[in-house]
Amino acid sequence: MRKETIMQVMDRAETIRPGEEIDPAAVKAFLQKNIQGLFGDIAITQFPSGYSNLTYLIDMGGCQMVLRRPPIGARVKAGHDMGREYKVLKALHPVFPYCPEPLAYTDDLSIIGAPFFVMEKLSGIILRKDLPRELSFSENQARQLCVTLIDLLADIHAIDIQKASLDFIGKPQGYVQRQVEGWSARYRKARTDDAPDCETVMAWLADKMPEDTNHPTLVHNDYKFDNVVLNPKRPEKIVGVLDWEMTTCGDPLMDLGNCLAYWVEKNDPKDMQMMRTMPTSMSGALTRQEILDQYENRTGRSTRQFDFYYCFGLFRLAVIAQQIYYRFFHKITNNKRFAMLIFAVTGLEKTALRVIESSDL
């Protein structure tokens, strides 16, 4: 790609959304106190995509960094624990350089009204729903990108948790049961009058839970295309992995199931196509079955019971959408992007029910 084309497809920050502003002077004072060598004026813009933690671009004296803070009106503390994510990155970066280096953290609410941390900015391309006009993949490049994505997930699952001093991230015993019960409770708590009850899906998941894995691993918990950074000159290559806020230790197939919940193929039903948020349907992209085959070949793990993991991934995604929609429904936030999420919740339940109906578990 030419230089001007590369610049056009790079992930860019924009004007901060109303109600999500942060105080530049307060952030500047914090940065100068905690990071050596910073000087000059500060400019803050916001990355527009995503529905979870808020992410800002800090430009100070020509040095670019990323600031992450919880969303406005968030109710789920564990999913937005800035201190925990900072600690994970601190331990992980030396053994997995694909993750950004954390630079500073504070829980002092007087600075911007919420805990936050600052990390290095990984420059590159982040894929959204559709490829930008300036970027195209050959079928071979698309396939290679998908293979790389799954191989890198296998690398994450191969990290030695103890050697990386990541023992604090979670207990693998009873992980699947805690996930099913925890996300079911969250859905019931966040359900609004216009949302489906999902009781059939929750009952099936509770009934079909596999036993604890004998080989628990690091679990990223939100591994997908728009959480990886691509090489601007060779976009089939991945140079970074983002959003480690929900990282834990448990069954790696839960990670793969969560990933494939986002994976909409070009021949999937119309209601699934409407929920697509990443270019997983581009020509040459792996199918979900091909991804399972690639993961099995790379790790040696069986995906025989994958209907459970895929169904759970769909349900979990529905819960996340419902929790965000709850904040809009009850006017905790006025972000109009959240209004359409109720249709995603309904569509995800329908997809999960189709998995259940066709499963032989």
N, C-alpha and C positions, 0 to 999 in steps of 0.2 A: 504493500500500500504506500502511496505517496504521503509525505509528511502532513500535508493539509487534510488528507483523508483520515489519517490516524488521529489527528486532533479532533475531528468531527465525531468519531465513534467512541472516544474516551468518555468514561462516566464523568459527568459534569454537575457541579453544584449550582443551585439557582437561588433566587431571592427567598428569604425565610418566610414560611407560611405565617399568616396572622395568628397570633396567640401562641406561637412557638419560638418567639424571639428570646435571645439570651444577651446579657449585658457585656458588650465587647471590652469595656474598661476593666470590669471585674475579672474576666477571663484572662486578659493581658497581664494583670497583676499576678494572678495565680501562676501563669506560665513562666513569667520572669523569675518568680520565687522558686520554682521547682525544676526548671529545665535550663541548664547553662547555655549561654551563647545566643539567646534570643534578644532581638532588638528591633526597632522600627515600628511602624504603624501596624495595626491589626485589622483584618477584614474577615468577616464571618458570613458564609453562605450555607445553604442547606441542600443535602442530597434529597431529591424529591420522592424517590421510590421507597417502598417498604411500608409496613403497617405496624411495626413493633417499635423498638427503641429508635429515638430520633438521632440522626447522624448529621454532623455539621463539618464543613471544611474550614479550617483555620489557616489563614495566610498571614504570617507575621515576618516582616523583613525578608520576604522571599522564601521563607521556610514554610512548607505545607504540612499540616497535621490534621488528624481527624478526631473530633470530640463526639463521644456517645453519652447519651443520657436517657432515662426512662421516658416513655410517652406521657403526655398530659392525661391525668385522670386514670392512670393504670391501677388495677386492683391486684394484679398477680405479682407479689413481691419476688418470689423465687425466680420468675421468668425475666426479671428486670434488675437483677442484683449486680450493680456496676462493680462493686468491690470483688465479688466472686469472679466475674469475667476478667477483670484486671489480673487477679491472682492466677487464673488459668493461663492467660497469655504469658505471664512472667515465667511460669514453669515450662510451658510448652515451646516457646520460641527457640530456646537453645537446641531442642531435639527435633523440631519440626519447623524449619525456617519459612515454610509457606504461610505461617500465620504472622500477622503484623506485630512489630515490637511495641509493647506498651511503654509509655513514657512517664505518665503521672496520673494519680488518682486522688480524689477527695470525696468525703461524705459531708463536707461543710455546706449546709443548705443555704448559707448566707450569700454564696457566690452567684449561683444561678437558680436557686430554689429546689435543687435536686442533686443527688450524688452524680458524679460523672468521672470519666477518665479520658485521657488523651493518648493517642497511639500514632505510630508512623502511618503515612498515607502510602498505600500500595497503588502505584500508577498502572493503569491498564484498562482493558475493556471489560465491562460487566454487561452481560446479556439480559435484556428485559423480554417482554412478551414477544416482540417481533424483531428480526434483525433490522438494524438501521439501513437506509438506502445505500450508504457508503460501504457496507460490509456484506460480503457474500462468502459462502462456504461451498466448495465442491463437495460432491457426495463423499469422496474419500476423506476430506478434511472434517466434515461433520461426523463421520464415523470415528475418526481418530480422536476427535474432541471427546466424544462419548466414552470411548475406551479409556482415555486419560482420566476422565472424571471418575470412573468407577475404580480404576487402578489406584488413584490417589485416595479414595475412600478406603480401599483395602490397606493402603499404607497407614492411614490413621488408625485403623483397627489393629495394626501390628505394633503400635507404639507401646513400649514397656512402661506401664503406669507407675510402677514403683521407682524405677530408675529416673523417671522424669519428675519425681516428687509430686505426683498428682493423686496421691492416695486420698486426699480430702474430697475428691469430686463426687463420691457416691459409693453406695454399697450394692454390689451386684446381686446378692441374695434377695430373692423375691422381687427383682426388678420389673419383670413383665407384669406381675400381679399389681404392683404399686402403680405402674403406668395405666393399666386398664381401669383400676378403681379410682385413681386420681383424676384422670381425664374425664371419666364418667361423672364424678362428683362436680368437676368444674363445669361440665356442660349443663347439668341440672341447675346449678347455681346461676349460670349466665343466660339460661333460656329465656327468651321473650315470648310474648303471646303469639307472635307471627312466625315462630320457628318450629320446625318439626320436632317431635319428642325424642327421636333416635333410640327409643327403648329396645326395639328389635335388634338393632346393631349392637347396643351395649350388652344385651343378654347373650348374643352369639359370641362376642369377644370374651365375656366372662366364662362361657362354657368351653371355648376352644383354646384357652391359654396353654401354651407349651410349658414344659418344665424348665427350670433354670438351665441355662447353657453351662456346659463344663468349661467353656473358654470365654469368659467375659472379657470385654475390650473397652477401650475408650470409645465413647459414642458422641459424635458431634451434635446430633439432635436437630439440625436444620440444614442438612447438606443438600444443596441444589444449585442450579446454574447461576442464579443471581447472587449467590454467596461465594462464587469463585471469581478470580481476576485473571483475565487472559492476556497473553503477550501481545502488545499492539502490532508487532511486526509479523508474528506467527500466531494468529488467534486460535489455532487448534492446540496450542500449548497453554497450560495453566501455570501462573506465577504466584498465586496467592489464594488463601482460603479465609473467609471472613465470618463474622457472627458466631462467636464461641460462647454465647451467653447461656445456653442450655446444656453445655457439655457435661457428660456424666460417665459413669462406668456401668456397663450392662450388656445386654444381648445385642451383638452387632447387626443381626437381621432386623431389629427394630429400627436401626439407623437406615438400612436399605429400604425398608418399607415406608418410612417417612419420606425418603427421597423420591421413591416412585409414586407416591401420592400426588406429586406435582407433574408426573410424566404423562402428558397427553399425546397420544400418537395421531397421525394424520387420518387413520381410519376409525378412530373412536367415535362414539355417538355424539350427536349435536350438543346435548347438554354438557358433555365433558369438554367439547371444543370451546364452549362459552366460558369455561373455568380456566382455560389455559393461560398461564402467566409467564411462560418461557418458551423459546423456540424449539421445543422438543419434537415438533412435527415436521421440522425441515427435512428436505430430501437427504437421505443418507444417515439420518439419526438412527441409533439403535432402538429396537422395540423393547418393551419391558422384559419380554422373555429373553432377548439377546443380552440384556443387561444382567439378568440372573445367571445366564450361562457364563458370561465374562467374569462375574464375581465368583462363581463356583470354581472356575478354572484357576483364578488367581489365588483364592484362599483355601480351596479344598473343603469349604463348608457346604453342607447340603441345604438347598432351598425348597425341599419337598413340602414343607408346611407353610409356604409363603403366602397362601391365601389369607391366613391369619394376620401376618405382618403387614400385608398390603391393605387389608380392610382396616386394621388399626391405624395405619398411616392416614387413610382417608378420613376416618373419624376424628383423629387428633387434629387434622387440618380444619375440619368443620368446627371443632371446639375453639380453635384459635380465631377463626373468622367470627364465630358467635361472640366470643369475649370482646373482640374489637367492636362488633356491631352493637353490643350491649351498651358500650360507652356512648355511641351515637344515639341509640334509641332512648336512653335516659338523659340525653342532653349534657352528659359529662364533658363531651367534646363536640365541637360544631364542624369538624372536618367532614365535608360532604362526600369525600371518597368512600367513607365507611358505610354510606347508606345502601350501596349495592351488595354488600357482603351477605345480606340475608339470602340472596339468590345463590351465592356460593355454598352456603350452609345446606340449602335444600338440594342442590345438585350433588354435593358430596355425599349426602345421605342416600340419594338414589343410586349413586355409583357403588357405595358400600353394600347396599341391598342386592345389587346385581352380582357382586362378588360372592355374597353369601348364597344366593340362589344357585350359582353355578359350581360352588365348591364341593369337593368330595371329602372334606375333613369331617 
